[in-house]
Every structure is written in structure tokens, then in C-alpha cells.
Amino acid sequence: MEYLNPSPASFLPQVMWLTYRTVMERPGLGADDILELLAPAAMRQRTPRGDGVHVQRALDALRHLSLVRSEDGRFTADRVTNAAAFLRVLRHRVVSPPDTFGPEFDAPDDLRRGLIWLLRQSPTKPLDFDLDVRPVTTAFTNDTRWNTFRPWCEVLGFGQVVLGVLAGPGQKQGGGKLIPNPTGAVIDAIREPFGDPLPRDEQIPITQLVAFLRAEIPVLPGHPSATYDGLTGEADEALRALGLALTSAEERQILDMTYQSDPSSVMALHDAHDGRPRYVSTVTIRM
């Protein structure tokens, strides 16, 4: 299933959450019942294509991701506490290697491939599709898929759409540019991991934190599955976006980063303020 193809209509995580919540709260509904609740016939003409197909695609995506179950055309879903919990599960399904889940799982290959490429880019340069994306990667077929990719990135915590006022004189306005910024996903992984949590209030090597994050977010550079045919560049040279996320987490008092003399491992965080790298050897998780 293609997630970035806006034809016949785009569907985004917000619609997936509304669809999931409907299934969760009203187990046993059929597809027509779900459509009627989310896009009633009297209002359906105002939906993107006039027939509520975005709801149908969202339900299809939930089924392909094995987030909802269907038996005899009736849908059920596991209970989650709120939208944030659903988003956490959705992100996990999107970024995990395709063989992580069962045989009925249909991986979102186009979306995952786009995230793998994005997280290797520098966060110091807003990415314009025509200037910075189309010439260097085939991860996106055209600008319409890029435009669908941008809101996915924002909601999943991997990117930030550039405000029009910051686009620069004579440049595109309207939020067409994207900055790779996985801060949201990184902080969420530290707070609510799917695997074993990191120890709190004790120093750990920076390499332990990076390995933890790669396991939790397998689209980060350096994870064995974070690649695809045609991807270029070395993973160790593509950690600037992760460095931004760690620096942002420190600013939010999620963690502290320090450099100790004679360390066993070091990570260089590129600092856009003075243009020089900051060297980090240990991390303390505070929250």
C-alpha cells in the first residue's frame, strides 16, 4: 500500500486516529458503518473527493499495519489510552523493519524509505523539493508525494515544516520546505520505549544511548535496516539530525550530556551556533 500517493485522496495520521478510535470504541462495526460515523452521507460531499475515500484508505492502512483486525467484515482494535499512545504505536509500525511483525503485516515502504533518507540530511538547511530533493534521491516520485510526506514527518516527530516567514526573501512560501528534526520521536522513545528502558540518573556511554535509539527508531542512520537500493552516503557522517534531537532533549532537561577525559567512546555533535563540533562521551537520563 502506498502512503504518500495522494490519489485518490490523501490520508494522514489524524484520520487514522479517528478511524482507530471509532473501531476501538465501537467494536464489531463494518466498513460502511465506520464511514457513516466519520463522514456521514449528509456531509460527505465536503470530504476531499466527495465520497469519504480518505476514511476508507485510513481503515485499509490500519488493516495493512495489523493495527485493526477484521473477521467477517467486522473490525476490532486493541484499547489505547489516548491519541499520543496511538501515535506511538503507529510510529513503531512505520519505522520497524518489515519482518518485525506477522505475515499479514504490509510495510509502508514508501514512507519508511522517505524517513531513512530524511534523517541522513543536515538540519541546518531547509529542504526544498525542486532544489534539494529531486536532484539527489528517488525516494519521492514527485512533489505531490513530498507534500504528503511533510505532514507525516511532523506528526510522527521526524521533521519540521519551515514557516513561510523563515523561508527567505524570494524563496518559496507556504511551508513547502522541511527540516529533518527527530526530536519528538527521540524524546518519546526515551520516555516510553518498546524495549528495555535506559537507566535514570546515572551516567551511561553515549554509544549506549545511540544504540538504544537505533533499536527504538530503526530508520536512524546506522541501523542495519535503515537503507534501500540507491541510498548514498555513510551512516556515521549522517548523524546531524540525531545530534539536533539530543541537543534539543538536553535543552528540555530530558538528559544531560558531558565529556569525560580519556573516554572509551565519543560522539561529535555538530553545533550550528559556532560551527564547531561538541564532543560527548556520557549521557545521564533525567526524566
Backbone as CSV, one residue per row, in Angstrom:
resi,resn,N_x,N_y,N_z,CA_x,CA_y,CA_z,C_x,C_y,C_z
1,MET,0.839,-1.195,0.000,0.000,0.000,0.000,0.872,1.242,0.000
2,GLU,0.509,2.231,-0.816,1.263,3.480,-0.898,0.665,4.505,0.073
3,TYR,1.521,5.044,0.916,1.080,6.014,1.910,1.242,7.449,1.416
4,LEU,2.186,7.670,0.519,2.471,9.027,0.065,1.728,9.395,-1.214
5,ASN,1.084,8.456,-1.833,0.340,8.722,-3.064,-0.982,9.402,-2.709
6,PRO,-1.187,10.651,-3.133,-2.415,11.360,-2.759,-3.627,10.974,-3.592
7,SER,-3.475,9.995,-4.471,-4.594,9.551,-5.297,-5.134,8.219,-4.762
8,PRO,-6.425,8.084,-4.582,-7.488,9.043,-4.912,-7.671,10.154,-3.876
9,ALA,-7.136,9.981,-2.671,-7.184,11.044,-1.660,-6.150,10.734,-0.597
10,SER,-5.525,11.784,-0.079,-4.537,11.594,0.981,-5.228,11.203,2.284
11,PHE,-4.532,10.415,3.077,-4.969,10.142,4.442,-3.758,10.355,5.335
12,LEU,-3.978,10.945,6.485,-2.898,11.317,7.388,-3.129,10.674,8.754
13,PRO,-2.141,10.716,9.639,-2.304,10.075,10.949,-3.521,10.552,11.733
14,GLN,-3.910,11.821,11.537,-5.078,12.313,12.266,-6.338,11.518,11.894
15,VAL,-6.491,11.243,10.593,-7.646,10.459,10.142,-7.525,9.016,10.620
16,MET,-6.300,8.501,10.633,-6.094,7.137,11.118,-6.475,7.022,12.592
17,TRP,-6.148,8.047,13.379,-6.512,8.017,14.798,-8.029,8.050,14.967
18,LEU,-8.716,8.918,14.244,-10.173,8.979,14.348,-10.799,7.645,13.942
19,THR,-10.247,7.047,12.900,-10.761,5.750,12.449,-10.481,4.669,13.485
20,TYR,-9.259,4.668,14.003,-8.888,3.674,15.016,-9.764,3.821,16.262
21,ARG,-9.960,5.055,16.692,-10.757,5.269,17.906,-12.197,4.804,17.709
22,THR,-12.729,5.018,16.514,-14.082,4.546,16.224,-14.163,3.031,16.336
23,VAL,-13.179,2.343,15.757,-13.152,0.878,15.833,-12.970,0.425,17.284
24,MET,-12.093,1.111,18.007,-11.807,0.742,19.398,-13.041,0.917,20.286
25,GLU,-13.743,2.034,20.111,-14.888,2.329,20.972,-16.160,1.593,20.547
26,ARG,-16.219,1.222,19.277,-17.424,0.554,18.764,-17.033,-0.738,18.057
27,PRO,-16.518,-1.717,18.776,-16.070,-2.953,18.130,-17.213,-3.667,17.414
28,GLY,-16.872,-4.275,16.279,-17.861,-5.032,15.524,-18.496,-4.273,14.381
29,LEU,-18.102,-3.028,14.179,-18.648,-2.260,13.064,-18.062,-2.749,11.745
30,GLY,-18.842,-2.606,10.680,-18.347,-2.859,9.343,-17.794,-1.590,8.724
31,ALA,-17.188,-1.717,7.555,-16.561,-0.569,6.898,-17.577,0.522,6.582
32,ASP,-18.773,0.146,6.139,-19.790,1.150,5.817,-20.251,1.893,7.068
33,ASP,-20.353,1.173,8.176,-20.753,1.821,9.434,-19.696,2.825,9.889
34,ILE,-18.425,2.441,9.766,-17.331,3.338,10.158,-17.341,4.586,9.291
35,LEU,-17.534,4.398,7.991,-17.591,5.541,7.078,-18.751,6.459,7.439
36,GLU,-19.890,5.893,7.763,-21.059,6.707,8.086,-20.844,7.515,9.360
37,LEU,-20.131,6.958,10.332,-19.861,7.680,11.570,-18.856,8.810,11.365
38,LEU,-17.837,8.573,10.552,-16.769,9.563,10.382,-17.047,10.548,9.256
39,ALA,-17.788,10.123,8.257,-18.135,11.010,7.139,-19.582,10.736,6.762
40,PRO,-20.533,11.240,7.561,-21.944,10.968,7.296,-22.341,11.364,5.882
41,ALA,-23.284,10.632,5.330,-23.688,10.868,3.944,-24.086,12.320,3.710
42,ALA,-24.718,12.934,4.708,-25.165,14.318,4.550,-24.003,15.293,4.441
43,MET,-22.818,14.908,4.929,-21.651,15.790,4.914,-20.569,15.306,3.951
44,ARG,-20.779,14.179,3.321,-19.712,13.530,2.572,-19.234,14.348,1.378
45,GLN,-20.113,15.148,0.807,-19.705,15.962,-0.337,-18.593,16.944,0.017
46,ARG,-18.427,17.243,1.296,-17.394,18.189,1.725,-16.057,17.508,2.003
47,THR,-16.002,16.204,1.891,-14.740,15.488,2.093,-13.864,15.636,0.854
48,PRO,-12.569,15.284,0.946,-11.626,15.584,-0.140,-12.093,15.194,-1.533
49,ARG,-12.707,14.024,-1.712,-13.159,13.643,-3.047,-14.675,13.525,-3.129
50,GLY,-15.322,13.852,-2.038,-16.770,13.824,-2.036,-17.388,12.485,-1.714
51,ASP,-16.554,11.470,-1.428,-17.111,10.150,-1.161,-16.525,9.497,0.091
52,GLY,-15.710,10.250,0.851,-15.134,9.711,2.080,-14.044,8.691,1.870
53,VAL,-13.414,8.718,0.696,-12.395,7.705,0.402,-11.194,7.823,1.334
54,HIS,-10.957,9.015,1.908,-9.830,9.154,2.837,-10.043,8.295,4.084
55,VAL,-11.296,8.143,4.512,-11.591,7.263,5.643,-11.366,5.808,5.244
56,GLN,-11.783,5.449,4.058,-11.589,4.079,3.581,-10.103,3.741,3.483
57,ARG,-9.308,4.688,2.998,-7.863,4.446,2.898,-7.224,4.356,4.284
58,ALA,-7.684,5.173,5.214,-7.156,5.098,6.581,-7.462,3.741,7.200
59,LEU,-8.663,3.232,6.983,-9.028,1.913,7.502,-8.186,0.827,6.840
60,ASP,-7.969,0.952,5.534,-7.106,-0.006,4.836,-5.694,0.007,5.418
61,ALA,-5.167,1.209,5.681,-3.811,1.317,6.230,-3.728,0.681,7.615
62,LEU,-4.721,0.912,8.446,-4.736,0.293,9.774,-4.754,-1.229,9.670
63,ARG,-5.465,-1.727,8.688,-5.521,-3.178,8.497,-4.183,-3.702,7.982
64,HIS,-3.571,-3.000,7.029,-2.276,-3.426,6.491,-1.191,-3.391,7.565
65,LEU,-1.294,-2.455,8.498,-0.318,-2.350,9.585,-0.645,-3.272,10.756
66,SER,-1.685,-4.084,10.600,-2.120,-5.016,11.650,-2.490,-4.289,12.942
67,LEU,-3.018,-3.077,12.803,-3.477,-2.321,13.968,-4.954,-2.561,14.256
68,VAL,-5.704,-2.975,13.253,-7.083,-3.405,13.460,-7.226,-4.811,12.892
69,ARG,-8.193,-5.523,13.410,-8.462,-6.886,12.960,-9.848,-6.943,12.323
70,SER,-9.989,-7.818,11.353,-11.265,-7.963,10.662,-11.667,-9.433,10.626
71,GLU,-12.889,-9.686,11.038,-13.446,-11.036,10.965,-14.872,-10.927,10.447
72,ASP,-15.104,-11.567,9.302,-16.413,-11.491,8.646,-16.816,-10.046,8.381
73,GLY,-15.814,-9.216,8.035,-16.102,-7.832,7.699,-16.356,-6.927,8.879
74,ARG,-16.116,-7.416,10.098,-16.319,-6.625,11.304,-14.969,-6.345,11.950
75,PHE,-14.775,-5.104,12.395,-13.455,-4.658,12.828,-13.372,-4.525,14.344
76,THR,-12.197,-4.870,14.880,-11.891,-4.669,16.295,-10.469,-4.139,16.409
77,ALA,-10.154,-3.547,17.566,-8.820,-2.983,17.794,-8.510,-3.026,19.281
78,ASP,-7.228,-3.117,19.602,-6.797,-3.070,20.997,-7.023,-1.673,21.569
79,ARG,-7.260,-1.610,22.855,-7.520,-0.318,23.502,-6.213,0.417,23.773
80,VAL,-6.181,1.698,23.450,-5.080,2.585,23.818,-5.659,3.723,24.643
81,THR,-4.804,4.363,25.431,-5.307,5.350,26.387,-5.677,6.679,25.743
82,ASN,-4.939,7.075,24.717,-5.183,8.385,24.119,-4.504,8.466,22.754
83,ALA,-4.607,9.645,22.129,-4.030,9.829,20.797,-2.520,9.678,20.807
84,ALA,-1.868,10.131,21.880,-0.410,10.019,21.957,0.025,8.561,21.981
85,ALA,-0.715,7.729,22.695,-0.390,6.302,22.742,-0.593,5.656,21.377
86,PHE,-1.654,6.045,20.683,-1.860,5.525,19.327,-0.733,5.951,18.406
87,LEU,-0.343,7.221,18.491,0.730,7.723,17.640,2.029,6.968,17.898
88,ARG,2.280,6.624,19.143,3.486,5.874,19.498,3.483,4.499,18.816
89,VAL,2.339,3.842,18.846,2.226,2.529,18.205,2.325,2.673,16.690
90,LEU,1.680,3.682,16.138,1.737,3.910,14.697,3.165,4.164,14.244
91,ARG,3.901,5.004,14.970,5.292,5.282,14.619,6.117,3.994,14.629
92,HIS,5.889,3.180,15.647,6.626,1.917,15.765,6.366,1.024,14.555
93,ARG,5.131,0.967,14.093,4.805,0.145,12.926,5.431,0.715,11.656
94,VAL,5.486,2.022,11.556,6.030,2.654,10.351,7.536,2.470,10.248
95,VAL,8.261,2.632,11.354,9.727,2.665,11.285,10.369,1.292,11.421
96,SER,9.648,0.301,11.908,10.256,-1.009,12.151,10.538,-1.738,10.843
97,PRO,11.562,-2.591,10.807,11.830,-3.402,9.615,10.606,-4.239,9.257
98,PRO,10.373,-4.473,7.976,9.149,-5.161,7.543,8.942,-6.533,8.163
99,ASP,10.028,-7.239,8.509,9.881,-8.592,9.037,9.681,-8.623,10.552
100,THR,9.456,-7.457,11.164,9.268,-7.397,12.616,7.945,-8.015,13.039
101,PHE,6.938,-7.884,12.190,5.588,-8.293,12.561,5.169,-9.528,11.759
102,GLY,3.934,-9.926,11.879,3.470,-11.172,11.290,3.310,-11.124,9.787
103,PRO,2.899,-12.258,9.196,2.807,-12.358,7.735,1.740,-11.459,7.125
104,GLU,0.764,-11.035,7.907,-0.285,-10.166,7.375,0.134,-8.700,7.367
105,PHE,1.280,-8.406,7.952,1.759,-7.020,8.016,2.271,-6.587,6.649
106,ASP,1.777,-5.452,6.173,2.185,-4.892,4.881,2.931,-3.592,5.163
107,ALA,4.247,-3.620,5.036,5.085,-2.490,5.450,4.820,-1.247,4.600
108,PRO,4.859,-0.067,5.222,4.709,1.203,4.493,6.031,1.604,3.840
109,ASP,6.426,0.894,2.797,7.773,1.030,2.244,8.091,2.446,1.788
110,ASP,7.135,3.115,1.124,7.442,4.446,0.603,7.669,5.444,1.730
111,LEU,6.883,5.359,2.785,7.032,6.270,3.921,8.316,5.980,4.686
112,ARG,8.604,4.715,4.914,9.824,4.348,5.645,11.069,4.743,4.852
113,ARG,11.042,4.539,3.551,12.176,4.916,2.708,12.414,6.426,2.767
114,GLY,11.339,7.206,2.750,11.487,8.650,2.859,12.095,9.074,4.181
115,LEU,11.706,8.425,5.275,12.268,8.755,6.587,13.743,8.387,6.664
116,ILE,14.119,7.253,6.093,15.531,6.856,6.081,16.363,7.917,5.380
117,TRP,15.884,8.398,4.244,16.633,9.432,3.515,16.666,10.737,4.312
118,LEU,15.515,11.152,4.841,15.421,12.439,5.529,16.381,12.518,6.703
119,LEU,16.476,11.455,7.489,17.261,11.501,8.718,18.756,11.454,8.464
120,ARG,19.175,11.332,7.215,20.587,11.445,6.863,20.954,12.861,6.407
121,GLN,19.967,13.745,6.345,20.216,15.094,5.854,20.542,16.037,7.010
122,SER,21.208,17.133,6.672,21.577,18.114,7.689,20.370,18.962,8.078
123,PRO,20.154,19.187,9.373,19.049,20.038,9.799,19.338,21.527,9.649
124,THR,20.525,21.872,9.194,20.873,23.289,9.044,20.362,23.877,7.741
125,LYS,19.861,23.047,6.836,19.378,23.532,5.545,17.955,23.047,5.299
126,PRO,16.980,23.956,5.244,15.622,23.545,4.902,15.592,22.922,3.505
127,LEU,14.881,21.819,3.367,14.890,21.051,2.128,13.740,21.472,1.226
128,ASP,14.090,21.963,0.058,13.135,22.305,-0.984,13.106,21.156,-1.992
129,PHE,11.911,20.734,-2.399,11.830,19.548,-3.253,12.588,19.729,-4.561
130,ASP,12.364,20.837,-5.251,12.990,21.029,-6.559,14.497,21.212,-6.464
131,LEU,14.968,21.871,-5.401,16.391,22.196,-5.296,17.198,21.138,-4.549
132,ASP,16.622,20.544,-3.517,17.401,19.704,-2.602,16.993,18.237,-2.585
133,VAL,15.836,17.920,-3.116,15.333,16.550,-3.014,15.342,15.851,-4.370
134,ARG,14.640,16.410,-5.334,14.534,15.770,-6.646,15.893,15.456,-7.276
135,PRO,16.887,16.372,-7.194,18.161,16.084,-7.872,18.994,14.977,-7.232
136,VAL,18.717,14.600,-5.974,19.647,13.709,-5.272,19.033,12.380,-4.838
137,THR,17.726,12.218,-4.907,17.135,10.967,-4.433,15.911,10.598,-5.249
138,THR,15.668,9.298,-5.344,14.459,8.792,-5.986,13.454,8.297,-4.943
139,ALA,13.674,8.662,-3.688,12.775,8.211,-2.622,11.368,8.775,-2.784
140,PHE,11.251,9.907,-3.489,9.947,10.527,-3.712,9.726,10.646,-5.213
141,THR,8.584,10.184,-5.683,8.326,10.172,-7.121,8.137,11.575,-7.672
142,ASN,7.441,12.422,-6.929,7.138,13.765,-7.411,6.830,14.666,-6.224
143,ASP,6.555,15.935,-6.528,6.348,16.894,-5.447,5.035,16.668,-4.702
144,THR,4.055,16.036,-5.336,2.810,15.774,-4.616,3.034,14.747,-3.502
145,ARG,3.907,13.778,-3.739,4.213,12.810,-2.680,5.077,13.456,-1.590
146,TRP,5.945,14.364,-1.986,6.711,15.130,-0.999,5.777,15.942,-0.113
147,ASN,4.756,16.540,-0.716,3.808,17.339,0.052,2.991,16.481,1.017
148,THR,2.778,15.214,0.685,2.123,14.295,1.613,3.086,13.840,2.696
149,PHE,4.354,13.694,2.333,5.376,13.236,3.270,5.599,14.240,4.396
150,ARG,5.548,15.527,4.094,5.864,16.551,5.092,4.955,16.490,6.325
151,PRO,3.630,16.445,6.178,2.806,16.352,7.395,2.975,15.026,8.133
152,TRP,3.254,13.942,7.419,3.557,12.684,8.099,4.774,12.863,9.006
153,CYS,5.808,13.520,8.482,7.027,13.741,9.267,6.738,14.536,10.530
154,GLU,5.970,15.580,10.383,5.661,16.419,11.547,4.917,15.636,12.622
155,VAL,3.886,14.922,12.225,3.065,14.211,13.204,3.849,13.087,13.873
156,LEU,4.684,12.386,13.114,5.455,11.272,13.675,6.671,11.732,14.463
157,GLY,6.978,13.029,14.424,8.084,13.559,15.222,9.430,13.492,14.556
158,PHE,9.469,13.522,13.207,10.729,13.405,12.486,11.107,14.646,11.680
159,GLY,10.223,15.601,11.559,10.522,16.758,10.726,9.743,17.974,11.155
160,GLN,10.149,19.092,10.610,9.533,20.371,10.956,9.374,21.180,9.678
161,VAL,8.137,21.521,9.359,7.876,22.336,8.179,8.306,23.765,8.457
162,VAL,9.007,24.365,7.507,9.537,25.716,7.684,8.409,26.735,7.572
163,LEU,8.325,27.628,8.537,7.346,28.705,8.472,7.638,29.597,7.279
164,GLY,6.577,30.087,6.646,6.758,30.925,5.478,7.620,32.143,5.750
165,VAL,7.503,32.718,6.956,8.264,33.921,7.283,9.760,33.631,7.357
166,LEU,10.134,32.349,7.547,11.542,31.975,7.644,12.104,31.434,6.337
167,ALA,11.279,31.371,5.309,11.727,30.751,4.066,12.808,31.559,3.371
168,GLY,12.847,32.866,3.616,13.879,33.685,2.993,13.317,34.509,1.851
169,PRO,13.908,35.678,1.585,13.404,36.545,0.520,13.523,35.880,-0.840
170,GLY,12.446,35.974,-1.617,12.460,35.424,-2.962,12.338,33.922,-3.027
171,GLN,12.162,33.255,-1.889,12.052,31.802,-1.885,10.600,31.392,-1.679
172,LYS,10.382,30.088,-1.824,9.026,29.571,-1.727,8.419,29.875,-0.362
173,GLN,7.150,30.220,-0.375,6.421,30.435,0.860,5.422,29.290,1.035
174,GLY,4.706,29.289,2.148,3.642,28.327,2.345,4.060,27.014,2.936
175,GLY,5.231,26.936,3.536,5.599,25.718,4.241,6.037,24.580,3.367
176,GLY,6.544,24.869,2.152,6.958,23.802,1.254,8.262,23.150,1.624
177,LYS,9.030,23.764,2.522,10.336,23.218,2.898,10.239,22.443,4.210
178,LEU,11.151,21.493,4.352,11.131,20.604,5.512,12.520,20.517,6.125
179,ILE,12.581,20.556,7.448,13.836,20.389,8.182,13.804,19.033,8.879
180,PRO,14.825,18.191,8.679,14.880,16.942,9.441,15.127,17.225,10.916
181,ASN,14.192,16.828,11.747,14.294,17.097,13.186,13.557,15.993,13.947
182,PRO,14.264,14.941,14.362,13.606,13.822,15.040,13.458,14.000,16.548
183,THR,13.465,15.238,17.023,13.399,15.477,18.467,12.181,14.818,19.103
184,GLY,11.014,14.997,18.505,9.802,14.425,19.076,9.872,12.918,19.198
185,ALA,10.337,12.256,18.143,10.431,10.795,18.160,11.476,10.319,19.161
186,VAL,12.602,11.031,19.249,13.677,10.640,20.162,13.227,10.769,21.619
187,ILE,12.623,11.887,21.974,12.166,12.079,23.354,11.094,11.051,23.712
188,ASP,10.186,10.787,22.786,9.142,9.810,23.054,9.727,8.413,23.248
189,ALA,10.763,8.078,22.473,11.408,6.769,22.617,12.089,6.638,23.975
190,ILE,12.696,7.718,24.449,13.343,7.686,25.765,12.303,7.553,26.875
191,ARG,11.200,8.269,26.737,10.174,8.254,27.785,9.365,6.956,27.798
192,GLU,9.005,6.470,26.615,8.103,5.318,26.519,8.663,4.299,25.528
193,PRO,9.749,3.635,25.859,10.365,2.705,24.906,9.548,1.423,24.745
194,PHE,9.716,0.782,23.589,9.111,-0.528,23.377,10.000,-1.624,23.956
195,GLY,11.303,-1.366,24.048,12.228,-2.303,24.661,12.536,-1.912,26.090
196,ASP,13.640,-2.410,26.613,14.044,-2.092,27.984,14.391,-0.609,28.103
197,PRO,13.936,0.060,29.171,14.239,1.484,29.336,15.691,1.705,29.716
198,LEU,16.163,2.910,29.448,17.501,3.302,29.876,17.504,3.583,31.376
199,PRO,18.629,3.373,32.053,18.701,3.716,33.480,18.578,5.222,33.682
200,ARG,17.965,5.615,34.783,17.778,7.027,35.107,18.834,7.465,36.114
201,ASP,19.230,8.729,35.972,20.095,9.398,36.953,21.429,8.687,37.169
202,GLU,21.942,8.078,36.122,23.300,7.540,36.169,23.932,7.678,34.790
203,GLN,25.233,7.891,34.783,25.922,8.114,33.521,26.024,6.819,32.725
204,ILE,25.741,6.943,31.434,25.910,5.824,30.517,26.714,6.316,29.320
205,PRO,27.422,5.445,28.620,28.174,5.878,27.437,27.234,6.392,26.353
206,ILE,27.688,7.373,25.609,26.884,7.908,24.514,26.558,6.825,23.501
207,THR,27.480,5.871,23.326,27.226,4.780,22.383,26.044,3.918,22.821
208,GLN,25.835,3.785,24.123,24.688,3.013,24.614,23.387,3.715,24.265
209,LEU,23.364,5.036,24.416,22.168,5.795,24.062,21.890,5.698,22.571
210,VAL,22.919,5.859,21.746,22.723,5.806,20.298,22.232,4.423,19.875
211,ALA,22.804,3.366,20.443,22.356,2.008,20.121,20.901,1.799,20.540
212,PHE,20.542,2.333,21.709,19.156,2.254,22.185,18.216,2.942,21.204
213,LEU,18.578,4.147,20.763,17.714,4.905,19.862,17.603,4.234,18.503
214,ARG,18.687,3.655,18.018,18.614,2.933,16.744,17.694,1.723,16.845
215,ALA,17.694,1.060,17.991,16.798,-0.082,18.177,15.340,0.363,18.273
216,GLU,15.105,1.500,18.924,13.745,2.011,19.080,13.232,2.684,17.810
217,ILE,14.146,3.311,17.067,13.778,4.063,15.859,14.657,3.549,14.719
218,PRO,14.324,2.422,14.116,15.243,1.765,13.176,15.428,2.460,11.830
219,VAL,14.848,3.649,11.656,15.141,4.423,10.448,16.309,5.380,10.667
220,LEU,16.851,5.432,11.891,18.015,6.281,12.154,19.241,5.721,11.452
221,PRO,20.125,6.589,10.961,21.357,6.122,10.312,22.145,5.189,11.222
222,GLY,22.615,4.104,10.651,23.406,3.147,11.407,22.673,1.872,11.753
223,HIS,21.338,1.888,11.724,20.606,0.637,11.932,20.731,-0.213,10.664
224,PRO,20.925,-1.518,10.809,21.128,-2.361,9.620,20.011,-2.268,8.587
225,SER,18.787,-1.989,9.031,17.668,-1.926,8.088,17.447,-0.534,7.514
226,ALA,18.201,0.460,7.982,17.999,1.848,7.546,18.734,2.100,6.239
227,THR,18.317,1.389,5.217,18.939,1.537,3.906,17.952,1.074,2.844
228,TYR,18.258,1.378,1.602,17.469,0.908,0.464,18.328,1.058,-0.783
229,ASP,17.945,0.412,-1.846,18.709,0.484,-3.089,18.782,1.929,-3.579
230,GLY,19.989,2.401,-3.816,20.188,3.760,-4.300,20.528,4.764,-3.229
231,LEU,20.458,4.377,-1.958,20.820,5.294,-0.877,22.327,5.498,-0.866
232,THR,22.752,6.744,-0.771,24.177,7.067,-0.780,24.573,7.727,0.528
233,GLY,25.888,7.751,0.799,26.414,8.407,1.991,26.689,7.422,3.102
234,GLU,27.623,7.799,3.976,27.993,6.962,5.109,27.130,7.299,6.323
235,ALA,26.667,6.259,7.017,25.785,6.473,8.171,26.470,7.280,9.262
236,ASP,27.759,7.032,9.494,28.459,7.731,10.574,28.616,9.218,10.297
237,GLU,28.487,9.613,9.032,28.589,11.023,8.667,27.214,11.677,8.572
238,ALA,26.179,10.936,8.923,24.818,11.424,8.715,24.038,11.518,10.017
239,LEU,24.726,11.897,11.090,24.090,11.921,12.405,23.751,13.333,12.872
240,ARG,23.760,14.297,11.966,23.492,15.669,12.404,22.058,15.838,12.898
241,ALA,21.113,15.191,12.239,19.724,15.305,12.688,19.555,14.679,14.067
242,LEU,20.195,13.538,14.296,20.154,12.931,15.626,20.841,13.827,16.646
243,GLY,21.941,14.459,16.256,22.618,15.393,17.155,21.724,16.549,17.555
244,LEU,20.949,17.070,16.598,19.991,18.130,16.917,18.969,17.639,17.936
245,ALA,18.472,16.421,17.750,17.475,15.877,18.670,18.038,15.730,20.078
246,LEU,19.283,15.263,20.189,19.891,15.098,21.510,20.127,16.450,22.179
247,THR,20.572,17.427,21.402,20.773,18.768,21.952,19.445,19.366,22.414
248,SER,18.394,19.169,21.614,17.071,19.674,21.995,16.556,18.978,23.248
249,ALA,16.806,17.671,23.353,16.391,16.939,24.553,17.118,17.453,25.789
250,GLU,18.376,17.832,25.621,19.121,18.396,26.743,18.544,19.748,27.145
251,GLU,18.182,20.563,26.165,17.585,21.862,26.465,16.262,21.707,27.219
252,ARG,15.568,20.620,26.965,14.286,20.365,27.638,14.472,19.587,28.938
253,GLN,15.707,19.408,29.351,16.060,18.752,30.617,15.610,17.288,30.654
254,ILE,15.607,16.660,29.486,15.349,15.224,29.411,16.619,14.457,29.751
255,LEU,17.764,15.025,29.376,19.049,14.367,29.601,20.148,15.411,29.721
256,ASP,21.284,14.978,30.249,22.499,15.791,30.310,23.594,15.067,29.538
257,MET,24.382,15.830,28.795,25.493,15.252,28.039,26.795,15.897,28.495
258,THR,27.820,15.085,28.700,29.112,15.582,29.173,30.238,14.886,28.422
259,TYR,31.427,15.465,28.586,32.645,14.855,28.032,33.600,14.584,29.180
260,GLN,34.016,13.337,29.310,34.969,12.960,30.344,36.331,12.703,29.716
261,SER,37.364,13.004,30.468,38.712,12.779,29.952,38.962,11.292,29.744
262,ASP,39.726,10.992,28.706,40.085,9.617,28.353,38.850,8.728,28.210
263,PRO,37.877,9.150,27.397,36.651,8.355,27.267,36.879,7.140,26.370
264,SER,36.032,6.132,26.549,36.110,4.942,25.699,35.383,5.144,24.379
265,SER,34.453,6.092,24.337,33.719,6.382,23.104,33.290,7.841,23.115
266,VAL,33.238,8.423,21.934,32.911,9.847,21.800,31.990,10.022,20.600
267,MET,31.062,10.961,20.722,30.222,11.356,19.600,30.377,12.854,19.402
268,ALA,30.561,13.267,18.164,30.684,14.684,17.840,29.324,15.215,17.414
269,LEU,28.792,16.162,18.179,27.536,16.814,17.842,27.838,18.117,17.130
270,HIS,27.353,18.245,15.923,27.613,19.457,15.158,26.787,20.608,15.719
271,ASP,27.456,21.695,16.021,26.834,22.858,16.647,26.696,23.957,15.605
272,ALA,25.439,24.297,15.274,25.207,25.319,14.261,25.504,26.719,14.768
273,HIS,25.648,26.893,16.099,25.876,28.224,16.648,27.285,28.723,16.339
274,ASP,28.283,27.889,16.567,29.654,28.353,16.340,30.381,27.553,15.266
275,GLY,29.687,26.599,14.652,30.287,25.860,13.551,31.293,24.804,13.958
276,ARG,31.469,24.589,15.250,32.422,23.583,15.720,31.678,22.438,16.395
277,PRO,32.201,21.219,16.295,31.523,20.094,16.936,31.680,20.114,18.445
278,ARG,30.676,19.615,19.112,30.726,19.415,20.558,30.921,17.919,20.804
279,TYR,31.918,17.579,21.593,32.230,16.170,21.825,31.557,15.694,23.111
280,VAL,30.873,14.563,23.007,30.113,13.996,24.119,30.551,12.551,24.321
281,SER,30.774,12.173,25.576,31.150,10.786,25.868,30.140,10.074,26.763
282,THR,29.450,10.810,27.635,28.480,10.178,28.537,27.174,10.968,28.562
283,VAL,26.118,10.265,28.927,24.778,10.841,28.986,24.114,10.394,30.281
284,THR,23.331,11.304,30.872,22.519,10.968,32.042,21.065,11.281,31.722
285,ILE,20.207,10.274,31.790,18.780,10.472,31.558,18.166,11.016,32.840
286,ARG,17.492,12.166,32.738,16.986,12.858,33.919,15.503,12.630,34.174
287,MET,14.705,12.466,33.161,13.262,12.383,33.384,12.838,10.936,33.621
